[in-house]
Structure formats: C-alpha cells, structure tokens
Amino acid sequence: MSGHGTPIPMTSRPCGPLKGEANVPGDKSISHRSLILGAMAVGETKISGLLEGEDVLDTGKAMAAFGAEVINHGGGNWSVHGVGVGGFAEPDNVIDCGNSGTGVRLIMGAMATCDITVTFTGDASLNGRPMARVTDPIALFGAQAVGRVGGRLPMTIVGAKDPTPVRYEVPMPSAQVKSAVLLAGLNAPGQTVVIEKEATRDHTERMLAGFGAEISVEQSDAGRVITLTGQPELKPQTIVVPRDPSSAAFPVCAAVITPGSDVLVPNIGLNPTRAGLFTTLREMGADLTYENEREEGGEPVADLRAKFSPNLKGIEVDPARAASMIDEYPVLSVVASFAQGETVMRGVKELRVKESDRIDAMATGLRLNGVEVDEGDDWWIVKGLGHGNVPGGATCESHLDHRIAMSFMVLGMAAQNPVSLDDGGPIATSFPIFEPLMAGLGTDVVRG
C-alpha cells in the first residue's frame, strides 16, 4: 500500500534506443534548503527551478505553518517572505512531512532553538525511520523530544527557550544530521561547531554563506570542522536551483545500459559531494561527458551526455565515495547487473535505514530477475551478467521507496523480459515527471 494512496502497479518493457534531452527536476536537497532558509531570512527570497515533488511541497507547507508567506508563481517559480532567525510561530496543527526524511530532519533542526512546540508525523515509511540521530544533537541545544518507541514519528519537539551553542561530532556520515545541527545553531548565541569525519553534501554550508551567515569550514586532524556564528540576520536571496543529480541518475543509467542510446541532461548540479555516481560509472567504462561546465549560485553545473556503454566492467567502489552517492546505489546496482564481473559496494550501512532497507530491497528484486547478489550489514556485491544477459521477468516490491521503484523500472528497459512493480506511487514524492520524461526518451513504462 502506497503511503500516498492506492497502489499503482507499473511495468517496464525492453525498449529501443533512448534519445533526446532529459530535463530532470530541480535538485531536491537545494529545494528543501531554499524554502527553509528563505523562511528564516528577513524579506523576500525568490526561487526558480524548485522541485515540485510532494517531499518539497510538504516542506513549503511546513514553512507556511511556521508563519512564512510561501507563494507558488507557477513554472517552478516560488517566493518566500521570511520571518527571520528565531521568528517561527507555533503551528496550529501537526506538521506532516509525508515521505521526506530530509524535510523532517532539517525542519526539526530549524525549529529546535525556537520557543515553540511542534508535533511531526509522516507516511508509513517515514514513521518507521529513526529520528534519534537528530533528536540527540538538538537536545544539546536544550530542545526536548517525545516520540514513539525507538525514537520514531509521530513525535513532539519542544524547542529550547534559552538555547546554548554546541560542539558536535557527527557519529555517521549524514548531511541531514549536520544540516539539522547547523540550522539549530542559527538561533543559538555564540558559535556552534560541527565536526564530520567524512565530508557529506555541503549545500547547507554553501547556502548559509549565500544568505549572509558567518560560517567557516576548515580541515583538521579530527576531520571537517564547520563553525557557525549564531543569531545573524539572514538576507533574502535569488536562487536558481540546479537540476538534481539524483534524479538525473535514472535517465543516465538507463542510457548507459540501453543499446544505441544518447541522452543529454542539461544544467545538472555537479557538486563534488553529490557527483560520486558519475565518477563511478566512468570507472566502470560508461560513456559520460560533461559539456558547458560553469558555476551558478555557488554550485558547479554542466550539461551531462550519456551514451550506451556495452563494455561495462564490475569494480570495487571506493567506500570514501559513499556519502556523495548514497541515494544512487540502488540504480548503480542495476547498472552493475549489466557489467562483466563483480561490483563491490562497501561502507553503505546507511542504506539500511533509508525509506526502506535499500540493500535488502534491491538484492531481493535483482535475485528475482536472475542476478546473483551477496550482502552483509554494510556491504553488497552484484555479480554482473554482461550486456543483454539479464533475464528480468519478475515483479518487485517498491517498499514505499521512490528510488527502489525507479531503479527497477530502469532494469526493465534493458532486461530480456519486462520488469513489474507492485506500487510505483512513491515515485511522485521526488520525481513527479519520471513517467512522461522517460517516455519522451523512448522508454516503455506503463501503469497496471
């Protein structure tokens, strides 16, 4: 059962060459942060290219519930009239973050140092995910959290009346946790310091600097040290959201494994903390090229061209790269199925606590479709069959997880037989135009 309504079965059939431009949606990570920081600034922030998936729309509704004026002007153009740092009003109702772990964790951080009480909930998937990784550090500021057993939603957060700044070493690579602590630090006096042993996506740091916060990043023996001076007056910005590399992963990977394909993904964000998949695909022998490389709003951007790559080789993916591509491992495992030899993925235990247990979900579905997979707590190995040799033909479970659903649809495009899905409904949470976009390139994905 989808967390967003009646299940939507889907089937992806083997297709001909994929051709054309894939105009994927705006980057989800940057879209969430644009709305939240816009709400914490004083004045009007203008956003173009916002991803209008359910996850981001839920964040926009939350900011409106906190007192910001959030306006949809159409065509991905939005404006946010912010209430300033520490200016959040107490919402009248429960904040429903739908399927979005990013949304709920960032919003918890942003409100944790405001003198308000907020109750959060989500869909069945989100309500099963652990929140202690955020509620533990925000408690150091003085916030209190009461939730279900295991630190799960629904959960009520009582914001700190007199917040104190903290020094926090993130125990696992997590941009969500780092960002939640930094957002909480905005309304704490003095300096909040976050230390991460492994670098994770740095959109929050880049955007905080753009909004006028005093923030510095240094490398030390302890790792990456981020220092934020609290209680600034954030200045409204004009933000052009680059297109989402995580969404681009699906047409790019489909092109790489489908004979005769040549797909251009324009204006894709190539932040080095996000582009690990493309580096990995190139190491496997994928024909990927960057065109028109440039910088927009402090973020590196390029047009990415992906072509069919018949001689893919299995590799051992550098574990240090995991944080830069954690959401892309499911679709990478699909590409690995069409490579020659084993693709080894280590240091990926974070996949066990995403919208689903993504290692188990992908391993189970790939096995049903004739691909051998070995797995452990924080590793898995896909034993590739080579181009044209993946049987397909099975029905897979999405587990209420949009990336699992889309990954299996990509598998069906190049397998010998169609691949079906029990429920493709969750796709709308992050990639609402997935079906028409892929159809425009020449795929054969149907509902029912």
N, C-alpha and C positions, 0 to 999 in steps of 0.2 A: 504493500500500500504506500503510495507516494505521500510525503508529508505535505503536499500541496494539492491534494485532490485524488480523483480516480486514477488508478494506474493507466499508463499509456504504453502498451506494448509497441516495440519497434523492431524492424528487420532491416539489416544492411546487406545488400546483394553485391556480388562481384561486379565491378564496373570497368568502363574503359578509361582512357587517359583523363586525368584531371587537368583542366586548362583554365587560365584566366587569373583575375585578381581576387584575393580573399581579403575583403575589408572587414577584419575582425573588430569586435567591440573595444571600447576603451579599457585600459588597464584597471582591473578590479581593485588592486591594492591602493593605487593612486586615487581612484574614485572615492573609496571609503574615506581616505585621509583628507581629501579635498573638502568633503562635506563636514567632517568633524572639526578640522582646523578653521574652516570658514565660519562655523558656528561659534568658535572660540575667539575669533577676531572681532575688532570693532569696525563696523562698516560693511560694505557690500563686496563679497568675493564673487567673481564671475568665472564659471566653469564651462568649457566646451569639450565635447567628446566624452562626456560622462557615460560610463557603462550603465545602461538602464535595465539590468537584471534585477531579480527580486532581492538578492542579497543587499545590493547597494540602495535600492529603493527603501528597504527596511531601515537602513542607516539614516536616510534622508527623513523618514517619518520620525525616527527617534530624535533627531536634532530639532525638528519642529516641536516635538513634545517637550523638549527642554527650553523652548522659548525662542529659538531662532526662526527667522522667516525664510522658508525654503521654497523657491519658485521654479517650476518647470516651464521654460520658454519654448520647448519643442526642439526636436532635432538634436538632442544631446546637449542642449544649451541650458544651463541652470544658473541661478544666483542664490547666494546665501547671505542674509543680513544677520551678522553675528551679534552675540550678547556679551562678548569679552571673556577673558580668562576668569574663571570663578563665577561667571554670571548665569550659569544654568539654573533654570527654575525647576521645582519639583514637578514631575509629570503627574497628570490626573489619573493615568491608567498604567497598566503593566506595559513594559516595553517588549514587544515581540520581535526578535531578531531572525525569525524564520530558520534558515538553514546555515546562517553565517557565523562560523567560529571567529573569523576576523572581526566582523561587526561587533559582536557581543563583547569580545575581549578588549577591543580598543575603546568601546563606549564605557565599559566598566572602569578602565583606567582614567578616561577623561572626566568622569563624574566622581571618582573616588575621593578627591580632595575638595569637593563642594559640600556644603552643609545641607544635603538633601538625601532623601531615602527613595530608592528606586528598586522595583521588582522586575526581573528579566525572565523571559521564557523564550521558547523556540519550538521548532517542529520536533518530531520524534527522534530524528537523528541528532540534532543539536542538544536536546535534553538528555542524551545519553553520553555526552562528551565531558571530560573532566575540566573543571574550572579552577582547581586549586593552584594551578601554575600561575594564574593571575591573582586570585584572591589572597594567596600567601604574600606576594610582594606589596600589594596595595594595603594590606593590614599594617605594614611597617609605617605607612604614612598616617595611620590612625583610623582607616576605614574598617568596617565590620561586615562580615558576610554570613548569611544564614541560608543554607540550601538543602537539597535532598542528600541522602546518604551517598558518600563518595564525592561530595563537592559538586553536585550536578544541579542543573536547572530543573524547575523554576528556583530562582534564588533572589533574595533581597539583599541589597548593598546599602548600608548606612554610611554615607560619606563622612569624612573627617571634618569635625568642626574647626579644629586648630591643627591643620596638617603640619608635619615636620618633614624636612627633606631626608632622603635616604641614599645610602650607597648599597647597590645591589648587584651581585654577580649572578648572571642568568645561568641556571644549572644545566640547561639544554639549549641547543641552537634553536631559537624561536624569535622571529621578527615580531610576532604578536605580543609575546611577553615583554620584550624590550620596549616596544612601542607603547604598551599599556603603562609601563613604569614612567616613561618619558612624558606621556600625556598627563599622568597624575602629578608629575613633578612640576608641571606648568603652574599649578596654583599652590605650590609649597614655597615658603620663603627660603632663600639661600640656594645652595647648589645641590641638585640631585645628580648622582653619578651611577651610570650603568656600565658594567663590565661584561663583555661577551668573549668567551674563549675562541669561538669560531664566528667569523663575520656572517651576518644574515642580511637579507634585503634592507637597504638603507633609505627607503623612500621617506620614512618619518623624519630622519635627520635632515635630509635634503629639503624637505618641505618646511620643517620648523625654521630652518635658516632663511628660507624664502619669505616666510611670514614675519621675519624680524626677530625671532628668538635668539638669545645669546647662547650658542651651542658650539662645542668644540669636540673634535674626535682625534684621539692620539693612540698610537700603537705602543704597548709596553710589554714587559715580560709576562704580565698577567693576561694580556690579550688586548682587545679593542676597548678603549676607555672613552666613554661619551659623557661629557659634563654639560649640564643644562642649568642655567640660572633662572630661578622661578619668578613668577608674577610679572612677566613682561606684558606690554600692550601689543598684541599681535596686530599686524597691519594687513588689511584685506588685499587679496591678490587676484590677478587674472591668470587662470590656469588652463593650459591646453593639455588634455590627458593623452599621453601616447597610447597606441594600441597594445593590447595585452599579450605579452609573450606566452603566457599560459594558455590563452585561447588560441593563439597562432600555432601552438604545438599540434593541434589536431589536423588542420589542413596541411601543415608542413610534413607531419609524419605520414599522412595519407598519400601525399605526393611522392614521398621517398620510396614507398613500397608498392605503388600502383604503376604498372608499365606505361611508358610514354608520357608521363605527367610533367607539367611545367607550370608552377604556380608562383605568383608574386604576392607577397604580403607587405603592403606599403605601410610606412610610418610606424614600424614596430619598435617598442622600447627595448633597448639593449643594455640596460643597467647591468654591470658585471655581476651584481648579486642576484640576478634573475635569469641570466642567459646560459646557464650551465647545460641545458638540454642541447642547444645548438652546437656548443663546443663538443659535447659527447657524440652527437650524430656525425659531426665531421670526422671525429676519431674513428668512427665505425665505417667510414668511407662514403658518407652521404654527400651528395652534390648540393651544397648550400653555399650561396654567395650573398654578400652584403653590397647593396648599391646605394648611392646618395647618402653616405654617412654624414650625420650632423648632430647638433645638440638643440633641444627645445626644453625650455623651462628647467634647465639644470640636469636634464636626463638625456643620455645618448640615444639617438634614434637612427634607424636606417630602413631601407626597403629590402626585404629578405626574399630571395628567389630560391625555391626548392624544386629539384628535378628528380625523376625516377632514378634510383641508385640500385642496380641489380646485383652488385658485388659487396653487399654489406658484410662486415665481419664482427663476430662477437668480441667484446673487450671486457676488461675489468674497469669499471667506472671508478674514478678517483673518489674515495669517500669524503675528501675535503670539499668536494663539489656538491655534496648532498643538499646543503642549505640553499644553494642557488637554483635548485631544480626539484625540490621535494614534491611539488604538486605534479611534476611531469613524469615521475617514474611509472605510473600506470600505462601511459601511452608509449613510453620508451620500451616497456616490456612487450608491447605489441610489435614495435619495430624489431626488437631483438628476436622475436619469433621467426622473422623472415631473413635473419642474418645466418651466416655459416658459423657454427661454433657457439660456445657459451658466452653469455653476457652476465657478468657477476656484479651485483649491486650490494654494497656493504654500508654500514653506518646509517641505516634507514629506519630505525625503530620508531621514528616519528610517524611513519606511515601506518603504524598500528592503531593510532589514536586520532586519525583524521575523521572525516564524515563517516567513514567506515574503516574497518581493518583492511586497508587497501592492498596489503601484501596477500592476505588470505583471499580477498575478493578476486583479485586478478589471477592468482595462482589457480584457484578453483575453476574460473572461467576458461583460462588458457588450456588447462588439462582437458576439460570437456571438449575443447576444439582441437585436440590432438597434439598439444605442445607439452613437452615434459618440463616441469618446474620443481626445483628443490627450494626449501625455505627454512629459515631459522628466526630467532627473535628479532634480529636487526639486520638480516641479510636475505637475499634470494638470488637464485640463478635460473635464467631462462636458457634452455637448450635449443638454439635456433635450428630450423629445418631448411633454411635457404629459400630463395625466391621461388614462388609457385608451389611450394610443398606443404603449406599449412592447410589441413583438411577443412576446418570450420564445421558448420552444420549444426551447432548446438544452440541452446537457449541459455543465456547467462542472467544472473541476478545483479541489479544495479546497487542494491543495499542502500537506497535513498541517496546515492552519491553521484553527483553530476559527472565527475571525471571518470569514474568507473563506467558509467553509461556511455559516454562519448568514446572512450577507449575501445570498447567492444564494437561500437559502430564502425570505427576505423578498421578494426580487424576484419570485419565482413567485407570491406571494399576490395581486399586483395586475397582473401582466402579462396579455396576451391569451391566452397559452398556458402550459402548465406548464413549470417550470424544473427540471432534474435536476442531480444532483451525483454525482461519481464515488465520493466517500467522505465520509460525514458523521461517521465515527468520532471525529475530533478534537474534536467539539463537547463531548464528555464532560469534556475537560480543564478547561474553565472554566465550562460552563453545563450541568450534568448533567441538569437538569429541563427543558431547552429544548423538547423534543418534547411532553411532556404539558402544559406550561404554555401553549404556543401552541395546542395542540389545544383546551384549555379555553376559549380566547378565540374559537374558531371557525375556526381555520385548517385546511387540508387538506394536511398533510405526511405522506408515507408512506415507508416503507423499501422498497427494492427497485426 
